[in-house]
Amino acid sequence: MNFEIFVLGTSGMMPLPNRNLTSAMIRREGELFLFDCGEGTQISLKKLNLKWKRIHSIFISHMHADHVTGLPGILMLSSQVDRDTPLTLYGPSRLKEYVDANRRILDIYINYEIIVKTVEEGIILEEEEYLVKAFELNHTKPCFGYVFEEKKRPGEFHPEVAEGLGIPMGPMWGVLQKGGTVTLEDGRVIRPSDVMGELREGRKFGYV
């Protein structure tokens, strides 16, 4: 299962010739998750051929300029690539004010829904296979770190065990691999634990 981490910028306060301002990204199964959006983030995305349209969520740590000045451009260009799905932004309480002010003053055309959610500690995003947690950091402004965490994944499927139990290759194998139980013609009930290894820990990415 694809899980890649891209460091888009590591400079603080001001960009350097070979270092953009703070930003990082996860690519998981084709979806992109952006953490902070400093000046120059668009350039890094372009160099790495990462598609604006595939950004699922953006997580902002705090409202200092070197962490958010790239955001208006990302929002505008997402319209130009015909984004047709909502984009959710997570961050401190003033993030919505910042987004709304930029849209109004710069007259940014947006053809998709932007959802801004104010962050508190705890789970802020949860899907079937992963979740994102926020936690407070000590800084001069309200500031949050984030942990992107995959949930535990099914263990390895053992086809030789399945065959030994008389489970025919085909749909039943798929049911077991997805966590379901199957009943054989002789009435035996086979559970995933009978043919699969222990659950595997998911991968984690922490952004501080």
Secondary structure, 3 states (H helix, E strand, C coil): CCEEEEEEECECCCCECCECECEEEEEECCEEEEECCCCCHHHHHHHCCCCHHHEEEEECCCCCHHHHCCHHHHHHHHHHCCCCCCEEEEECCCHHHHHHHHHHHCCCCCCCCEEEEECCCEEEEECCCEEEEEEEECCCCCEEEEEEEECCECCCECHHHHHHCCCCCCHHHHHHHCCCCEECCCCCEECHHHHECCCECCCEEEEC
